[in-house]
Amino acid sequence: MWGLFLLFHVYIYIYIYIYIYIYIYINVTRSLLDDINTKQLKWYEHVQRMEEGRLPKQAMKWSPPGRRKQGRPKLIWVEGIRGLMGEKGLVEEDWNDRDEWTKKSL
C-alpha cells in the first residue's frame, strides 16, 4: 500500500519538474485561455467590420424563433464576448478604431 503511495508521489514530482522545465525553456508568458480570448475578440471585430449582407454577420445577429426551454438560459457566444469586452475595458463601438481595439484586446 505504501509503495503505491510513494510511487504516486514520485510520479507527481517528476511531472511537476518536467512541466516547470518546459515552461521555463519555452518562455511562456501568456496562458492558452488568454490567446483564445484574444482570437475571439479579433474575430468579433472582423465580423463587425463586414458588410450587412455577409453570412457571418447575419449568423452573429440571428436569434432562433420561438421560446427557450425552461430553466437557466444558456450563455450564447455573443454574451461571452460582451463579458470579455467588459473585462478588457472595450465598448461596443470601439471596433471602429482598429488600433485602439488591438491595444486593449491584447
C-alpha positions as CSV (number, residue, x, y, z in Angstrom):
1,M,0.0,0.0,0.0
2,W,2.7,2.5,1.0
3,G,4.7,1.5,-2.1
4,L,1.9,2.7,-4.4
5,F,1.5,5.8,-2.4
6,L,5.2,6.7,-2.6
7,L,5.3,5.8,-6.3
8,F,2.4,8.1,-7.0
9,H,4.2,11.0,-5.2
10,V,7.3,10.3,-7.2
11,Y,5.3,10.5,-10.5
12,I,3.7,13.8,-9.3
13,Y,7.1,15.3,-8.6
14,I,8.5,14.2,-11.9
15,Y,5.5,15.6,-13.7
16,I,5.8,19.0,-11.9
17,Y,9.6,19.1,-12.6
18,I,9.0,18.4,-16.3
19,Y,6.2,21.0,-16.5
20,I,8.3,23.7,-14.9
21,Y,11.3,22.9,-17.1
22,I,9.2,23.1,-20.3
23,Y,7.5,26.3,-19.0
24,I,10.9,28.0,-18.5
25,Y,12.5,26.5,-21.6
26,I,9.8,27.7,-23.9
27,N,9.5,31.1,-22.1
28,V,5.7,31.0,-21.8
29,T,4.3,34.5,-20.8
30,R,0.6,34.0,-21.6
31,S,-1.9,31.3,-20.9
32,L,-3.7,29.4,-23.6
33,L,-7.0,30.9,-22.4
34,D,-5.6,34.5,-22.9
35,D,-4.8,33.5,-26.5
36,I,-8.2,32.1,-27.1
37,N,-9.9,35.2,-25.7
38,T,-7.7,37.5,-27.9
39,K,-8.6,35.5,-31.0
40,Q,-12.3,35.6,-30.2
41,L,-12.1,39.4,-29.8
42,K,-10.3,39.7,-33.1
43,W,-12.9,37.6,-34.9
44,Y,-15.7,39.7,-33.3
45,E,-14.0,42.9,-34.6
46,H,-13.5,41.3,-38.0
47,V,-17.2,40.3,-38.3
48,Q,-18.4,43.7,-37.1
49,R,-16.4,45.4,-39.9
50,M,-18.2,43.2,-42.6
51,E,-21.0,44.5,-44.7
52,E,-24.5,43.8,-43.5
53,G,-25.3,41.2,-46.2
54,R,-22.4,38.9,-45.3
55,L,-23.3,35.5,-43.9
56,P,-21.0,35.6,-40.7
57,K,-22.6,38.9,-39.7
58,Q,-26.1,37.6,-40.3
59,A,-25.3,34.5,-38.3
60,M,-24.0,36.5,-35.4
61,K,-27.1,38.7,-35.3
62,W,-29.6,35.7,-35.8
63,S,-31.7,34.6,-32.9
64,P,-33.7,31.4,-33.1
65,P,-37.5,31.8,-33.3
66,G,-39.8,30.6,-30.5
67,R,-39.3,30.2,-26.8
68,R,-36.3,28.9,-24.9
69,K,-36.6,25.9,-22.6
70,Q,-37.5,26.4,-19.0
71,G,-34.6,26.9,-16.6
72,R,-31.4,28.8,-16.6
73,P,-30.7,30.3,-20.0
74,K,-27.6,29.0,-21.8
75,L,-24.8,31.5,-22.4
76,I,-24.5,32.3,-26.1
77,W,-21.2,33.3,-27.8
78,V,-22.0,37.0,-28.1
79,E,-22.8,37.3,-24.4
80,G,-19.5,35.7,-23.6
81,I,-17.8,38.2,-25.9
82,R,-19.6,41.1,-24.3
83,G,-18.4,39.9,-20.9
84,L,-14.9,39.6,-22.2
85,M,-15.1,43.1,-23.6
86,G,-16.2,44.4,-20.2
87,E,-13.1,42.8,-18.6
88,K,-10.8,44.4,-21.2
89,G,-12.5,47.8,-21.0
90,L,-13.9,47.7,-24.5
91,V,-17.2,49.2,-25.6
92,E,-19.4,48.0,-28.5
93,E,-18.4,50.8,-30.8
94,D,-14.6,50.5,-30.2
95,W,-14.2,48.2,-33.1
96,N,-14.3,51.3,-35.4
97,D,-10.8,52.2,-34.2
98,R,-8.7,49.3,-35.1
99,D,-5.5,50.4,-33.3
100,E,-7.3,51.1,-30.0
101,W,-9.2,47.8,-30.2
102,T,-6.0,45.9,-30.8
103,K,-4.2,47.6,-27.9
104,K,-7.0,46.9,-25.5
105,S,-7.7,43.3,-26.6
106,L,-4.2,42.1,-26.1
